[in-house]
Amino acid sequence: MDISRFHFAVDTVVTDFRSIRAIEHFGGLINALSSVSSQPGQPQLVDQYKNQLEATRKALEASSLNNPKMELSDFIDQFSLAKYIGNGLFVSIINTISENQFAPHAALQALQALLASVGKKLSELEAINNAFSELEVPFEGQTDGDSEIEIKIPVPQETKTLNDLSIEAKEWHRDISTISEIFDPDRSETTIRTLATGSWQFYLASAPLVLFGVAKCVRGVNEILQEFIKTKDLWKKLIETKAPEKVVKDYEQHQQESIGINLNNLASNLVEEHYIGNDQGRKAELKNALTQSLKRLSKKLSDGSKVSLRLTKPAPLKLANPENPTVDELAAIESANKIEEVRSAILIELDKVVQLEHDPEIFKALPAPDRDVP
């Protein structure tokens, strides 16, 4: 992850903790349970405990970290923070209580240990955030009107060359350019915003309609891969039940051919639905080009690559006279409305995407593009 985005992620988690007063609510819950434990049989203390538990739930439910996007989600996963924040923390609290429901004193000790663990994690994040701020480490997060594609490619250290990087970049450039021509009438150019190391990470600035096109392609390929995984499970069962070898091979060949057909159909449907050009020859070329792009995308996604999209709302418009906007202001309003429509459409597409585990067998079975990127 780019260091400026890492700084942003750390600051976001710390700020969320402070804004919802997570530590205070958790501490109040422990104090309420302590009162119940030390003075059993007091209904008013039990009610206070229940009220504090509900207040804690509501506070953690309001956390901005419950639906993290893009690199913030990766940051939370990479550092195993889910159980310390938002709804994840409340689940940890409930599980701790449930495991000790017949022993209030043991529950109290377990919750105190959990609070100490949460506090330690927060202190570490605050120390990093303070040090980064003191050292003036760049800080970059979401901004109004942001339109970005993040591509993360898992690459073990010292296994690839600069030529490999060049080929990978050319493939993504060709595929995104094809998508841009199909979905974006303005043919907006996609440019590099920044790069990050570890895994190869490209942060690309692109037009909203290009992001929508990428979302449509990712969703379509993801659904085809999900279906293939189901058939692969059936193929394994045929082997386990010792079905005739010819039956197994015929089934495997049929499924591999089906993937190619499905990717070809997806490309054809996307071009038919979204390409507005009148050149039928170019339309046919784009169907073939997108088929090759989808084949590459299926290979990359099944091999562990991730594509994330970010399209934020434009800054609120400030109208000189809201009751009588100027021509330029009306155009800006229309543009903002279109971006919001695209943003909603992207979220709908991405909501259907299921994260897939890397499976070498699936990767090998997928059809390769007809030709390499020059």
N, C-alpha and C positions, 0 to 999 in steps of 0.2 A: 504494500500500500504506500502511495506517495506520502511523504512525511507531513505535508500540510494537511492532508486529509486525515492522517492519523491523529494529528493535533486536534482537528475538528471533532473527530469521533470521541476522543478522551474528554474534551470539554463538554460535549453534548451529554455524555453519561453523567459527569459530575454535576452539571447544571440541572439535569432531571432529578437527581437525588435531592438536591437542595430545594427545588421548586415544589416537589410533592411532599417534602419533609418525611422521607421514607424512614430514616433512622429514628426520628422523634415518634412516629406512629408505632414503629416496631417496639421501641423502648416502653411506650405507654401500654402496649399489649402485655409485655412481660411484667410490668408493675401490677396490672390488673390481675393477671394470673397468679402472681405472688400473693396478692391479698386473698384470693380464693383459696390458695393452698395453705396459707397460714391461719385462715379463719373459716374453716369449712362450715357449711350449713347456714350461710348468710345470703339470702336471696338477692339483696341489693348489690352485693359484691359480684354475684354471678351475672346479674344484669349489666353491671358496669363492664365486666369482662366481655360479654357478648357485644355490647355497644362499641367497645374499643376494637374488637375483632372486625366488626362491620366497617368502622371508620378506616381501619388499616386496609381492608379490601378495596374500599372506594378510592383511597389515595393511590394505591398501587395500580388500580385499574385505569386511573387517569394518566399514567405514565406515557410520555411521548415515545418511549422505547418499545412499546408493545407491538408496533408495526414498523420496524426499522426498514429502511430502503438501502439498496446498493451497498456501498462500502461500509456503512454503519452496521448493516446486518452481518457482513463478513467479519468486521471487527468484533462484534459480540460473539460470533461463533468461534473465531480464532482464539480468543482469550477466555472462552467458557464462562461468559458473564450472564447467560440467560437466567440462571437460578438465583442471581443476586439482584435482579432488576424487575420492576413492573409485575406483571401477572406471574412471571416465573418465580419471583421471590415469595409471592403469596402462596403459590403451590408448595414451595419448600416449607413455609410456615405451617400450612394445613397438614402436610405429610408428617412433619415433626410432631404436631399435636396428636394426630391419629395414631402414630406409632406408640404413643405414651398416654393414650386416653384414660387408662385406668390407674395411672400413677402421676398425679398432678406435679409432684415434686420432681420426678424424672423429666416430665415435659418442660418444666421450668428450666432445668439445667440444660436440656437439649436446645431450647430456644435461646438461652443466653449464649451458648456456644455458637449457634447460627448467627446471632446478632454480632458477636465478636468477629466472626468470619466476614460478614458483610461490611462491618466497620473497617476491618483491615484492608479489604479490597478497595473501599472508597478512599481510604487514606493513601493507598498506593497510587490510585488514579489522580487524586488531588496533587500529590507530590510531582507526578509527571507533568500534569497540566501547569502547575506553578513554575516548574523548571523550564518548560517549553516557552511559557510566556516571558519569563525573565531573560531567556536567551534569544527572544524575539524570533522563535521558529515560525515560519509562515503558517498562516491559518486560512484554510479554504474549505468552505462547506457549501451548502445549497444557497443559491441566489435566485432572485426573481427572474423568471423567464429562462431558466437553465434548460438546455436541451443537449443531453449527453448520452453516449453509448460507452459502456465499460466492457472490455473484453479481457477476461482473465484466462491465461493458458498455463496449466501446471507444467513446469519444466524443472526437473532435478538439476542441481548445480553441476557445472562442468560436463554436460552431456550434449550441448548444442553449440553450433558455430554461428558466426555472424551471417553466414550464407543461409543457415536454417532460419534465422530471424528474418532475413530479407524475404525468403520464400513465404513464410507465415504472414508477414505484413502484406505482401503482394496478393496473396489469396484473399485476405479480408478486404483489401482495397477493391479488388475486382468484384467480390460478392456484394459489398455495400454499394458500389457504383451501379451494379445491375438493379438492386432493390431501389436505389434512388431514381433511376430512369423510369421504373415502373410506377412508383407511388408518388413521386414528387414532380409535378409539371414544371417547376422552376429549375429542376436539376441542380439543387443546391449542393455545393461541394462539402464533403466531410473532411475535417482537418484534425490534426493531432493537437489535443489540448495539453496533455502531459503524459509521461511514461513512468512506470514504477517497476521495481525489481522484485526479487524473490521468485515468485512466478512472474511470467511476462504479463504485464498489465498495460493495456492501451486505453487511455481516456480520450474519446473522440467527440469533438463538437460537431453536431449535425442538425439538420432541420427537423421539426416535429413530424412531418409526414414520412421522413426516412425512418425515424424511430418507430412510427406506426407500422411501416413495412417490415422492419426487423422483427417487431413483436408478432406480426402475423406469421412470418416465416418460422420463428422460434416455436410458437404455439403449434403450428402445423406439423413440424418435424417432431416435436416432443410427443404429440399424439400418435404419430406413426411409430416412434420408438417404443412408447408404452404398449401399443398393440403387438409389436414384435416381441417384446419381453414376455407377454402372455403366451404367445405361440411357442416361444422358446421353452417355456415351462412345460408345455404339452409335449414338445419334442423330447425333453428329458424324461418325461413319464413313459413315452413310447420305448425309450432305451431301457428304462428300469423294468418295464413289463416284458422285455425281451421280444418286442415286435419284430417281424421279419426285417432283415437288413434293407431290402429294397423299399419297403414301406417307409422306413425311417429316412433313407436318402431321398426318396421322392418327396416326402413331406418337407424336408429341410430345403431342397431345391425350390419347391413351390413357394415357401415363405420368403426366401431370399429374392426370388423374382417378384413377389408381391410388393416388397419394400420399394424396389425400383419403379414399379408401376405406380405405387401410391405417391412417391416423390414426384414422378412425372406429372401425375394428375393434379397434385397440389400446385406445382409450378404453373401448369396450364390454367387452372382455375384462378389463381392470383393475378396472372397477366390479363385474362379475360375480364376480370372484375375491376381491376384498378388502372390498367394502362389506357390512356385516353388518346394516344397518337393514332393517326390514320394510315400509317405506313404498315401494310399487312406483312411485307417482307421482314421489316424490323420487328414486328410483333412475334413472328415465328422464331426469329433469332433470339429474342428475349425469353421465350418459353424454353428454348434449349439452354440458354445461358443460366436461367434461374434453376433449371433442373440440376445442372452441374453444381451450382452454388448450394442447393439444398442437400445434395449428396455430400459435399464437403462439410456443410453444417452438421449433418447427422453424424458424420465421423468425429468431428471435433467435440460435439456435445457428449457423445458416448465415451469419448476418451478423457472426459473430465473438464473440458473448457466450459466457461460460464459467460453468458452474455446478460448484462444488466442494463436497464434503461432508466433515465431520469429526465422527466419533463416537469418543471415546476411552473406554477402560475406566474404570469407577468406581474410586474409591480402595479398596485392599484392606480387607476387613472385619476388624475386631478383635473377636473373640468373647471374652466373659468366661469362658465355659466351652465350648470347642469340642465337647466330647462331649455337651453338653446345652444347645443354643442356645435362647434365648427365642423367643416367638412373633414379636416384632418383628425379631429377628435372622434368623429363618427367612424372614420376608417380605422383608427386605433382601437375603438370599441369592438368593431367587427373582427379585427385581427385577434384581439384577446379572446373573444367568444369562440373563434375557430380553434385557437390553441387549446382552450378548455375542452372543446368537443374531442379533439385529437387525444388529449390527455386522458379523458374518460374512456375513450376507445382502447387506448394502450393498456390501461389498468384492467379492463375487461379481458383482453387477450392474455395478459400475464397472469391473471388470476387462475387461468385454466392450466398453467404450466406446472408440471410436477417435477421436482428435483430428482434426477436419476443418478443411481450409483454407477461408478465406472465398472464396466464388465468387459474384459478382453474378448470374450467369446462373441458378444454382440458387435464389438468394434470390427472384428475380423469378418463377420458375416455381412456387414453393410456393403452396398455397392460403391465402388470407387468412382470418382468423376472420370469421364471419358478421356480427358487429357490434363496434363499438368499445366499450371500457370507459368507462362514464360517469364 
